[in-house]
Amino acid sequence: MASPNGPTDQFAPVLAALATMQGNVDREQKYQATQFLEHFQKSPEAWTVVHAILQSDIAGVEAQLFAATTLKGKITYDIHQLPRDSLVNLRNSLLSLLVSYRNGSRPIRTQLCVCLASLALQLLEWKNVISLVVSTLGNDVESSVCLLEFLKILPEEVTEGRKVSLTEEELDTRSRELLTDNASEVLRLLVQYAQSTAGSPPNPALISCVNSWLREIPVLDVIGTQLIDVIISALSSDAALDPAVECLCNIFRETREVDVSQEAIRILYPRVMGLVPKIREAAQAEDSETFRGFTRIFAEAGESWVVLIARMPMDFRELVSAIAECAALDAERDVISLTFNFWYELKNYLVLEKYIEARVKIADIYSQLVDIMIRHLHYPEGSEADPFSGDREAEEKFREFRHSMGDVLKDCCEVIGSAACLGKAYAEIRTWMQRYATDSQKPVNGQVESWQSLEAPLFSLRAMGRMIPADEEQVLPQIMTSLVQLPEHDKVRFAATLVLGRYTEWTSKHPTYLEPQLNYITRGFEHSSKDVARAAAMALKFFCQDCGKLLVDHVGQLHNFYEQVAGDLPIASLYEVTDGVAHVVAAQPLDKIYDALRLFCEPIAKRLMEKANSANDDKAKCELADYIQLLTIFVQVVHPHVPPGTLNPMIRFWSGLVPVLGTILDNFVEFSPVCERVSRCYRTMLVSYRTDMLPLLPQLAEKLVTCFQKSHQGCFLWVTGAVIREFADEELVDEATRASVYQFLEQQCLNMFRLLNTKAATEIPDVIEDFFRLLVDGVMFHPYKLILSNLLQPIFEASLHSLSLEQVDPLVAVLQFLRDVLAYGRPSPPTSAYPENPKEVQEAVKAMALSKGEFITQKILSGLMYSFPRDCVPDSSGVLLALVELCPEPWLQWMKQTLELLPAGSISPTEAQKFLATLEGAVSTRDFKKIRYSLQDFTNRYRRKNVTPRTAITGIEGIEGSRFSFSE
């Protein structure tokens, strides 16, 4: 390594580049400096230069931190650049640097500790790691800080061991040597340090070190020493609070196996309960950080020991009460969410018959919890028009928070019963009515006094709605009577309307309440508040869904109402109302459903054509596209059961509107929103009416083919896939129809090939996705025809061409198609729909695998190392494993040839040889799991080492392949 007195010119360019990065220069200069530094960090020369910087007296702290960070990366990813026999010198140099920097910059010291820990993991010959570091750093206070930091980092680096180039066996062995075998020695050192610093303020580094070793040192050994006293006392120190809380919570997690941790819990429980007074102290002092810390402690203890609470409720009741107190005292609602999971976990036990006794003994705390939650649901006391004074972020946070508290209220319903929870909410409403009932129907200047106290229990009723049985008779009748009599206030009416929408299943079983509720909801459409109108639309939707059978005789009135409001509602609310009335139509008897559907849909179709005739700009065309969705809603909802052999009245009706949609498509085939909406309508018809769509299938298929030819939009392929799926059942579809459907698939494939002759896959990623999802359906339902056809060759060419993409969804579609096809190379078919896999099919797939396997391997391995998103890894591995299964020996050769194409210096020969040897061993034993893990580990390491956000290379050079070409 460099001499500390050596010349500085060896690192002068690095200092200059760093100065450029920090200086006020143009973007191009900074880019060039960045490129230089990234290249430098990967170069072999960096080893010497960074040591020179770290040993220099003239390099600044920023340069030294850069050098330490670079050294960390070199040890992790570039250790192969050094001769093996030089690693001991590297270790000694790191130890010397740590001694030098023990009083220096903490970030640099931390990076050096990471360097030493990472080297310790990889230097398998180094057996006395802990003792050598201890003896080198010495026993003084300054060195102890450095030692504690190294001890904290060592388990973290070993846990992240997949970053370095070690086999699974080497990593397991080294983990045992570094951690398990040293656990008792580390505990002795930590206790010794605690004893030597007794009486001094708690050291956060000591506590963090204990926390880091908790997975290796048994909890009982830790809490049986002075260390637990240090951790508890640190809770009173501002500097050590956070690490103490984290350490204590991890100690609790280590005792989750309560049956084997009873002794540890017996020691810990009284120590934790001794902290209860601190909750109120922190709340009264408005010390939010301390309050958060103690809330975390109690909530984590509760979650870890929840089964013991269920078994011995009176022994652990104090802990449950403490968690409830944390929730109650959280005035700012900043930390109450930390308790939510505990209430859920405890509820899961208390609802079991086995723990009925615990439910009885803890029910009163859950009852208090309902009051706590309702109190926290209150809007802040502020301007009635804007309670958050314009702070939209705080308002959004409050909305999300309320829904989470609603989940806790559901838990309470399961523990203490729905009647008790409803009763508490109703009591709050009744109290408000008694206090402010005087002339409450006529708010002064549109204001309602203390409206927050009324709105909060209304929200709680809505939140609990899913847990309330439809036969509830004790409280809901009183609530429903009161709701429609509440004073007019925007947020009150909004909340009450949504409550009615949540309890429509109850209303369907109590029809006497139907009319006043329906009147209350429909009046909301006349309200000046848009929020109230939206709530009314949503409530009406659920009302019609659950009470549709009660409204079958009111379809005429509903139609009149629908026509009145349809023109004034925003499109989202119109969708809600349309969904509602569609459910009433769906509830009609079979002999009346045609007329009811016609009553609603013919005016929609008429307005649709009017919009189509006047849509001359993009805004009008988008409105047209949105309006098509109204018909789709009716298709989606109204699909009655029709006896076999009977003409479906829906097909009779929609056969008249399909040409209308076709005409719209012809006129707007270049405007994708319209095409997508019509396609969605077509697909919904196929899903709703299935094989009853057979009379409409010829014109539908023709329209999909011609429109895809003209527009090249993937939505038409998307609908084609629905046709393939719905007309695939051999028991319901005759062979002639199946043959026609397959010909339809072939036509779309040919159209796609023609498109790929003119467009690269990177230009049409969405269409690529839809095409290969269509092919997945084709392989699923027509595998033998497709595999043995002339289409297979160009399809494979298209898939290889498409592996250059970098978007998740298209890539996943391509990879899944390849997996599905290659699966037919096995003796047994991948689906139970076919009893056996014909020999000629197997041979066709194997021939294709041998023909294209090398290029597939290259493209996928290149993608995994450079450009594929992480979500593509499972399917990429699946394709490679399928190739291994079909052609194991050629695949190993393909892998070797691919590695030879990698840029010089990106991996060492030793690393490549070790990787290939691992694969060969796994292939010979057909250990596919090991192959998968080896591939993932290797490509992850390569990517971390060689690819940065600024890397211009997106794949291995020389494997781009020729452009897709198809000739008919």
N, C-alpha and C positions, 0 to 999 in steps of 0.2 A: 504494500500500500504506500501511498505518497508520504513523503517526509513533511512534517509540519513547517519546515523552513524552505520547502521546495519552491520553485518559481510559480508565480501566480498566473503566468500567461496561459497555462493549460486550462484554467477555468474562466479566463477573461471573456471568451465568447458567451459562456453561459450567463455570466453576470450582466453582460451587455443585453442579451435577449430578455432577461428578467427585468432589467431597467426599462426596456422598450415596452414590455407588457404593462408596467406600472406607470409609464410616462404618458404625456399628453401628445400622442402621435396619431396619425391617421389609421384607419381600419386595416389597410393593406399591410402596413408595417407590423401591426400587432398580429395579423394573420401569419406573416412570414416568421415572426418570432415564435409564435405558437408551434408552427410546423417544425422549426429548428429544435425547439425544446422536446417535442414529442419524439422526433427522430433520435435526439441525443439520449433520451431516457431508455430507448431500446438498444442502444449501441453497446458493444463490449467495453469501449473506452470509458463509459459512464462509471464503472466500478472505481477506477482510479481517481477520476475527476471529483466525484462526490465526496470521497474520503479527503481529498485535498481541501475542498471547501469546508468540510466539517472540522478539519484540523487547522484551518487558517484563522489568523487573528484579524484579518482585514475584511473578510467576507461578512456582510451584514446578517442580521437575524433572519430576514426574509430568504436570503440565498441559502443559509444553513438549513432552514426548514424545508426548502425545496430539495436540497440535497438529501436530507433524511427521508423525505417522502419518496424520492426517487430510489434510494437504497432499499426501502421497504418493497417497492415494486420489483426491483431487480432480484431480491432474495426470493420473492414469491414466484415470479414467472421466468426469470432468466438465470437461475442457479446453474443451468447446464453450460453457461458460457465460461464458467470457471473450472479449472482442473479439480478433480475430486480432492487431491491432496492439499489444495490451498484453502479448503474450507475451515480447517483448524485455525489458520492465520486470520481468516475473516472473523471467526468467533472471537479470537483474542483482541482483534482490532475493535470490534463492537463493544467488548467489555471495557476496553480502554476509553472509548468514546463516552460510554455511560458514566464512568468515573469523572471524566472531564466535564460532562454536562449535568452532573447531579445537582449543581446549584444554578444551572442556567435556565434557558427558556423551557417551560413545561411542555409546550407542543412538540419541541424537538426531542425532549427526553422521552415523551410518549412514543414518538415514531421510532426512536432507537430501541425502546423496549419491545415494540412490535417486531422490529427487525430481528432482535435476538431470539424472541419466542418462535418466530417463523423458521429461523435457522435451526433452532433446537429441534423442531419437529422434523426437519429434513436431514439433519446430520445424525444419521442412525448410530454412528459410532460413539457419539457423545452420550455417555451413560450417567455421569455425575452432574447433571444440569443444575439442580437446586444448590447442592453443596458448593459447586464452583462459583456460581453467581453470588452466593452469600459470602464466601471467603474473599472474593474480589472486591465487592462493594463495601465490606467492613461492617462495623456495628455502630457507627456514629449516627446521630439523628438525621443528618443530611442524606447519608447513604441509605438509611432505612426507608425514607420516602421513595427513593428510586427502586429499592428492592420490593417494596409493597406494590409499586406500579407494575413491575415485571411479573410478580406473582399474580396480580389481578389479570394481566393480559394473557398469560400463558394458557389457561383453560379456554379462553375465548378463541385464541388462534388454533388450538388443537381441535376445538369444536368445528371451526371453519376449515378443517383440513382438506376438504375437497378442492380448495383453490390450488394446492400444490400437487406436484407430479409424484404421488405415491399410490401404490396399489391398495386395494381394500385391506389386504392382509397386513401390509406394512403400516397402514394408518391405524388399524386396530392394535397392533403390537406396540407402536410408538405411543398411542394414547394411554395404554396401560402403564408403560414405562414412565411417562412424564407425569401422569395424573394419579392414577390409582396407587402406584407404588410409592408415591411421594406424599400422599394425603396426610398421613400421620405426622410426617416431618414438617409439612407446612402448618398444620394445626399447632404443633409445638412452637414454631417460630411466631405465629400470630399471638398465641397466649403470652409468650415471652415479651413480645412488644407491648401488649396490653398492660402487663404487670410493670414494665419499666416506665410506662408513661402514665401510670395511675396518678390521679390528681390533676393531670393536665386536661385541657379541653379535648373532647373526642376528636379523633383524627378521621376525616371522611375517607382517606385512602385506606386505612385499616378496615373500615366497614365495607368498602367496595371490594376489597380483597376477600373478605369472608364471604361476601355475596357470590363472588365469582367461583369459589371453591365448594359451594353448597352441594353441587351434584356429586362431588367426590368424597367429601367428609360427611359422615352420618350426622344428621341433625342433632341426635341425642348427644353426640360427642361435643358439638358446638355449644349447645345450651347447658351442658354440664360444666362449662368453664366460665371464667370471668368475662368471656366475650359477650355473653348475653347481657351482662350488666352494662358493658360499653355501648351496645346497640340501643338498649332502652334509654340510657342516659343521653345518648346523642339526639333523641327526639326533642330534647329541650334546647338544642343548639341550632341556631339558624344555619350555620355553615354545614352541619352534618345531617340536617333533617332529612333531605331527599334520599341520600344513600341509606340512611337508617330505615326509612319507610320501605324502600325497595328491598333491602336485606330481610327485614322482618316479614314482608309479604312473601318472599321466596322461601323463607323458613316455613311459613304456613303451607305453601304449596307442596313442600317436601313431606308434609304430614297428611296428605290427602288420603293415603292408605291408612285409615284410622285404626284398623284392627292391629296393624303392626307398629303403629305410632302412638299407642295409648300412653306410654310412659312420657314421651316427649310432650304430648298434649297436656298431660297432668301437670307438667312443669310450666308450660307456656300459658295455660289458661288464666291462672291468677295474676301473672305478670301483665297480661293484656287487659284484664278487667281492672287492674290498678290504674289504667290510663283513662277510665271513663270520665273522671272529673275534668280531664283536659279538653273534652269535647266542648263543654259549656264555656270553659275559660277562653278557648280560641274563638268561639262564636261571639262572646261578649266583647272580646278585644278586637273583633272584626279583622282577625289575622287569617286571611283567606288561605294562604299557603299551608299554615299549620293545620287549619281545619280540614283542608283537603287531605293532608297526610294522615290524620287520625281517621278520617272517613275511609280512606283506602285500607288502613290497618284493620278496622273492624269488619268492613265488607269482605276483605280477603280471608280473614279468619272465619267468618260465617260461611263463605263458600267452601272453604277447605274442610270444615267440620260439620257440614250440613247434615250428614247422615247421623252424626252423634246427637245433633239437636233433635232430630226426629226420634231417635231411640230414647234419649234422656232429656225430655223438654224442660223439666224443672231445673236440672243441673246446668243447662246452657241458656236458660231463659234470659239471664242478665245480658248475654251477648246479643240476643235478638233485640232486646230493649235498647241497647246501645246503638245498634244500627238504625233503629227507628228514630232515636233521638238525633242522630246525624242527619237523617232526612228531614226531620221537623225543624231543626235549627238552621238549615241552609237558606238564609234569607235571600241570597242573590241567585239561588237555583243553579249554582255553578258546579256542585259536586254530588248532588242527589243522584245523578245518573250512575254513580259508582255503586250504588246499593241495588240497582234494578235487577241485576243478574242474581243476586242473593235471594231476593224475594221470589224470583222465578224458580230457582233451584229448590228452595225450601218448599214451595208450593207443590212441586212435583212429587215430593215425599208425602206431604201432609194429605194429599188427596187419595193416597192408597189406604185401603182398609186396614192394612197392617199397622198404620200409624195414626189410627183414629184418636187414640188417647192424646197424642201430641197435638193433633188438630184442635181438640177441645181446650187444651191448656195454653195454646198460643193464639187462639182465635181472637182474644181481646186485643192483641197487638196488631193483628191484621185489620181489626175494626178501627183502631186508631189510625192505621195507615191510610184507610179510605179518607178520613178527615184531613190527614196531612196532604194527600194528593190533591184533593179538591181545593184546599187552601192554596197550593202551589199553582193550580190551574188559572188563578185569577190574572186577568190582564193588569198591567201596572197602572197605578193611579196617575193619570195624565190627561192630556187633551182628549176629549171624547171623540173627536174626529180622527186624531192620530195619537194613540197612547204611547207610541215609541218616539215621538218628537222627530220623525223623519229618519230615524236610524233603521234602515231596511234590513241590515245584516242582523241586528238584534231581534227584529220582528221575525225573520225567517228562522233564526235559532230558537225562538220561543215556540213557533209553530211545530218544529220538529220535536222539541222537548215535550210538548203537550202530548203528542202521539205516543211517545215512549212512556209517559206516565199513564196513558190510557191502557197500555199493556199491563202495568202493575195493577191497575184497577180490575182488569180481567182476572189476574191471579187472585186478588182478594175475593172476587165473586166465587171462585172455585173453592176457596178455603172456608169462608163464612156464609156462603149462600147468596144467591142473587137478590132475594127479598131484603136481606139486611143491607146490602150495598145500595139497592134502589131506594130503600127507606131513608138512608142518610142523604142521598142526593135530593130526594123529595122534601126532606126536612129543611134543607137549605133553601129550597124554592119557597116553601110555605112560610119560613121565617121572613124571607124578603117580602113576600106578599103581605104578611101581617104588619110589617114595619113601614112599608111604602105603599100600601094598598090605596090610600086616600087619593082618589082621582088619578090612579096609576095608568088608566087607559088614555089619559090626555097629558102626555109629557109637556112640561113647560119649555117652550122654544125648541121642541124636538129632542129635549134631553131627558134621560131617565136617571134618577138619583141612584148612585151606587150600583150601576148596571153590571159592574164586574162580579158582584156577589150573586147575581142572577145568572149570568152567562156561564160561569165556571161549573156549577152543578149541571147545567144543560149539556155542556161539553162532556162531563163525566157520564151522563146518561147515554150519549152517543157512543162513547168509548166502550161502555159495558154492553152495548146492544147485542153483540154476537154471543155473549154468555147467558143471556136471559132466555129461558124457555118460552115457547109460544103459548104455553098454557098458564103462564104466571097470572094469578088472580088477586094477589094481596095488595100490590102497590101500583102496578101499571094502570089500572082503570082510573085511579085518582090522578096520576101523572098526565094521562092522555086528556082528561077533562080540563086540566089546568093549562096545558100547553097552548091550546087554541084561544086562551083568554089572556095571554101575556101582553104587556104593553108594547106599543110599536117603537122599536129601536133597532137600528140596522143589525148590530151584532147579536142582539137577543133573537130577533126574527130569523136571522141566518142560522143560529145554533138550533132553535126550536124546529125549523124546517128540516134540518139534517137529522134531528132526532126522530121525527116522524118517518123520514126515509129509511132510517135504520131499523125501525120496529114494524115494518110492513108485514112481515110474516105473522107477527102477533095480531095485527089488524085483520089479516085474512081470516083469522079464527074468531074474531070479535067484530063482525060486520056492522054492529050498531054504531061503532065509532068511525066508520068509513066516510060517511058523507061530510061531517064537520072537518075531518082531516083533509079530505080531498079539496074542499072549499078553501081551507087555509093555505094549502100548497098552491092551488091555481091562482089565488089572489097575489101570491108572491111574484107572479110574472108581471104584475102591474106596478111593482115596487120601483122606486127611483134608484135603489141600490143595485148595481150589476151583480154584486156578490149574492144578494138575496135571490135574484132571478136565476143565477147559476145553481144555487142550492135548490130552488124549486124544481128546476129541470132534472137535477139528479134525484131528488126525492120522488118526483113523478115517475121517473124511470123505474125505481124500485117498487113503487106503489103498484104500477101496472104489472110488473113482473110477478109479484107475489099475490096480488088481488085480481089478476086478470079474469079469473072465472067469475068473480063477483061483478065484473064490469061488462060481461058479454052483451048484455041488453042495453048498454049505454054507448055502443060503438058510434052511433050517430052523433050524440052530444060530444064525444071525444073528437070526432072528425071536425065538427064545427069549431071546437076549441083549438085544435091543431092548425086549422087553416087561418084562424085569427092571429095566432102567435108566431107562425112559421116565418113570416117576413120580417119580424122584429128581433128575433133571437140571434145572438152570436152563434156561429156555426157549431162550436163545441156543445153549447146548450141545446141546439136544435137536434144534434145527434142523440143526446140523452133523452129528449122528449120523443123522438122518433123510435128509439129503442123501446120506450115504454108503451106507446100505442101499438107497436108491432107485436108485443106480447099479448095485448088484448085481442088483436087479430088472430094470433096463433091459438088463442083459447076458444075460438069459435068452433061450433060443430062442423064436421067435414063438409056438409051440404051448404054451409053458409060462408065458408072461409074464402071462396073465390070472390064473392061479391064484396066481402069486407076488405080484402086485399085490393081489389079494383078501386074501391071507394077512396083509399088513401093514395095509391100509387099512380093512378091515371093523372091526377092533378100535378103530382111530382114530375111525371114524364112530360107533361105539357110544359111546365115551367123549365124543365131541363132543355127541351128543344128551343124554347124562346131564348134561353141563355146561350145555347150553342149558336143560334143565328146571329146573336149580337156580340159574340166574344171576339173582339177585334184587337185586343191588347193582352199582354201577359197576365195582368191583374184579373181581367174578365175570364180568361181561360182557366186561371187557378180557381176562381169561384165556381166555374163550371165543373172542374174536377172534384172540388169539395162536395158539390151538390149530387154528383153521381153516387157518393157514399150513402146517401139516404136510401136509394134503392138496394144497395148492398146490405144495409141493416135489415130491411124487410126479408131479403133472401136468407140472411143468416138466422133470423129468429123464426120465421114462418116456414116450417117444414113438417107438416102433419104426418102422422102415420097413415099410410095408405095400404089397404089390404092387397096382397099379391094378385096380379091380374087386373087391377083397377087402374084406370088412367089417373095419373096424379094431377089434380086441378091446378097445382102450382106450375107444372110444365105447360098446361093449357094457357095460363095467364102470361108466363114469362116468354113463351114463344112469340107473343106479339110485341114484346119489348126488346128482345135480342136484336132484331133488325135495327131498332132505334139506336141501340148502343153501337152496332156495327157501323151505322152511318156517321155517328159521332167520331168513331175511330178513324174512318176514312178521311174525315175533314181535319182531324187534329193528330194525325199519325206521327207528326214530327214534334209534338209537344208532350214531353214525357209524363208530366203529372196526370194528364187526361188518360194516356195509355195505361199508366199504372193503376188508376182508379177503375177503369173498365176491366182491366185484367183481374183486379181483385174481385170485382163483381162476378166475372166468369168463374173464377176459381171457387168462390163461395157457393155458386150454383152447383158446381161439381161436388163439393163437400156436403152440401145440404141435401141434394136430391140424388146423388150417386148415379146408379145405373138407370134411373128414370130419365136421365138426361140424354139417353140414346137417340131419341128423335131429333134433338138439337145438335148432336155431335158432328155430323158432316159440315154444317155451316160454321160451327164453332171452330173446327179444325182448319177449315179453309181460311177463315179470317185470321187465325193465329199465324198460319204460314205466310200469308201475303203481307200481314202487318210486320212480321219480323224481317221479311225480305226488304221492305221499304224503310223501316225505321232502325233496324239493328238494335232494338231495345230488349234487354234481358227479361222484362216482365212477361213477354210472350212465351219465352222458354219456361218460365216459372209456372205458367198455367199449363203448358204442355206436360210438365211433370205431374200435375194434378190429374190430367187425363190418363196418363200411364198408370197411376196408382188406383184410380177409381174404376177403371175398366180392366183390372188384372185378374179378378177372381174367376177361375175357370168354372166354378159352379154357377155363377150368375151371368157370365158373359160367354157367348158362343165363340167358336174358333174363328169364324169369319170376322167378327168384330175385333177380336184380339189381333188378328192379322192386319186389319185396317189401322188399328192403333199403332202397331209396330211400323207400318209404312209411314204413318204420321211422324213418328220419331225419326225415321230415316230422312224424311224431307227436312226436318229442322236441323239435323246433323249436317246435311249437305249445305244448307243455308249458312250454317256457322263456319264450315270450311271455306266457303266463298268469302265470307267476311274476313277470316284470318289471312286470306291471300292478300288483302288490302290493308289490314290493320294489325299492328303488333299487339301482343297480349297486354303489354304495359299501357296501351292506349285505351283498352276496354276492360278493365279489371272486373267491373260489376257484371258484364255480360259473360266473362269467363266463369265467374262464380255460378251464375244461373245455368250455364251450359253444363258444367260438370255436376251440379246438383241434379240436373235432368238425367245425366248419364248414370248417376248413382241409382236413380229410379229405374232406368233402363236395365242396368245390370241386375237389379233386384227382381224385376218381374219378367224380363225377357233375356236371361243371361245367355242361353245357348245360341239363340238367334244372333245376338249382338257379337258374341265372342267368335263365332264361326263365320261372320259376315266380312265383307270387304271394308267395312267401316272401321274395324279394329285398328288397322295400321294407321290411318290418318288420325284416329282418336288419340292413339299413343303419341304420335308426333305433336299433336296439339297440346297434350298434357306436358310433354317435355319442354315445349316452347313456353308454356305457362309457368313453369317452375322458376322463371326469371322474375316473377312478381315478388313484391315485398309486403303486400297487404295480407292481413290475417285471413279473412273470410274466403277470398278466392283461393289462396294457397291451401287452406284446409279442405276445400271442396275438391281440388285437384288431387291432393294426397289421399283423401278418403276414397275417391274413385279408383286410384291405383291399388290401394289396399284391397278393395272389393274385387277387382278384376283378378289380381294375383292370387287371391284366395281360391279361385277356381282351378288353379294348377295342382291342387291337392287331390288325393283320391276321393275324399268325401266332400260333398258340396257344403258351402258355408251356411246354408239355410235348410231348415227341415222341410221346406216346401217341395224339395226334390229328393227322391229316395237315393239316387246315386249320381255320380258325376261322370258323364260319358268320357271314354278314353280320348276321343278326338278333341274334346274341349280341354282336357288336361294338357294334351300335347300342344294345342294352339297357344295356350297361356305360357307354357314353358318355353316354347320357341320364341315368343315375344319377349319373355324375360331375358333369355340369352342374347337376343338381338339388341335389346334396348337397355339391358341391366347395367352395363358399364356407364352409360350416359346418365341413367337415373341415379346411380350411386354417386357419380361426380356432382351432379346438380344438387342433390339433397345434402351431401356432406358439405359442399361449398356453402349452401344456404344456412346450414346449422352453424358453420364457423363464422359466417360473415353477415348474412342479411335476413334470415328468417326471423320473424317475431317469435317470442317465447311460446306463445300459444300453439305454434305449429310443431313443437318438438315431439309430442306424443305420436301424432300421425306420421311425422317424418320417420321416427324410429320404427313405427309399424310397417312402413313400406320397405325399409331396409331389412327388417326381420323376415318379411315375406320373401324377399329375394334370397336371403340366407337359406330359408327352408327349401326353396325350389332349386337353387344352384349354389351350394355352399362353397365348393372349391373355386369356381370362377369369381364368386363374390369377394373372397379373400384377395384374389389377384387384382380385382377392380379397386379394392380399398388401398392396396399397396401402390398401385399406379396413381391413384388420386393423391396420396400423400407425397409422391414424388413431384407432383405439379405445384406443391405449395411454394411460396416465395422462400428464397434462401434465407436461413437464419430464423424463420418463424417458429420452427421446432427443431430440436436437436436430433441427430441420428439415434441417440440412445432412447430418447422419448418416443420416437416413431417406432423403434424396434420393440420397446416394451409394450406399446399399445397393440401392435400387430401380433405379438406373442400372446397377449391376453385374449385377443379375438380368436386366434387359432385354437387355443385351448378350449374356449367356450364353444366354438363351432364344432369341434370334435366331439364334445360331450352333449351337444345340442342344448346348452344352457342359455336359453334365449333371454332370461332375466339378466344374466351377467353381461350378455352382449349389449342389451339396452343401456344398462348402467355405465358400461365402459364407454359407449358412444357418447352418452350425455356428459360424463365427466371430462372426456377428452375434448369435445367441442366447446364445452363451457370454459375450460382452461385456455384453450386456444383463443377463444373470443376475448376473454378478459385481458389476455396478454398482447394480442395483436390488433384488436379492433377498438377504435375510439369513436366518439361521435363525429370527429372530423375526418375519419379515415375515408379516403376517396374510393378505395377498392371495395367493391360489393360482392366479389366472388373470385374464384380461382381463375386466373387467366388461361385462355386456351380451351375453355369448355363451353363457350357461348353457343356453339352449334349454328347450323344454317337457319335461315328464316323459314317459317312454315310455308309449305307449298303443296297445293292440292290441284290435281287435274282430273276432270271427270272423263 
